[in-house]
Amino acid sequence: MVISLDNVFGIHAKALSVYSQRSTVLAANLANADTPNYKARDIDFKSILNRAENKKSDASQLTATRTGHFGSSSNTAFFADRLYRQPDQPSLDGNTVQVQKEQAAFADNSMRYMATLRFITGRVQGMLTALKGE
């Protein structure tokens, strides 16, 4: 009997990866809060997961004609979904980072990451329990 990990974890494994990437982007925003002309970025989480769930090729996505053109397809999809944030009140130095919003987004993203990780851990523990026959 073959167990497919895609069936066990579902979309949660991909979600965990996207939450991790989003943490990196949000941390970069916070680190550059005082950098003149820095443009805050974020990830369009819903579009990444929809694409991963549907696994359909989108005509608007870039495709490589050779293996080294764009790097891995996951990185290409990730960078395509990084969007600039529109500030509520632009600063004089051109920086679009709003520290309070970035901190709130980072905390929310961290909470979702931990919840997804706990879900995956619960699935693994359930599989181990089933395999041990307890």
Phi, psi and omega in degrees: 000123181263131178257123177272122180292336175296323178286328182286312185266338180063220183280353186294328178294317178292321179299320179298319178295317181292320177299320179296316178295322180293324176300321179296317180294316180293322177295322177295322177299313181295323180293333182255026182298333181253008181276122179299140178064015176283133180256121180294141181238161173208172182250137174278087188300316183297319181292324178295313181291324176298318179294320179292324181289317182280330181052036177260145177278130181263135181294337181278350180281148175284142176235143182270138175271340175227158187297328184266004186295307185243007186079205181284154182294329179292322177292321179297316179295321180297312182290333178291334183262003175279118184246155175279144177271144175264119182285151175291321180223106182295147179269164182290332182271004177087001179282133182254009180284127173249105191304315182297318179292322179294319179295319178294318178295321179294317179295317178297316179296320179296319179296317179294323176300312181296321179296318178294319178297320177294323177297313180295319178299319177297321178295317179295317179297322176296320177294320178296320177297319179293322180290325178284338179077031180276000000 
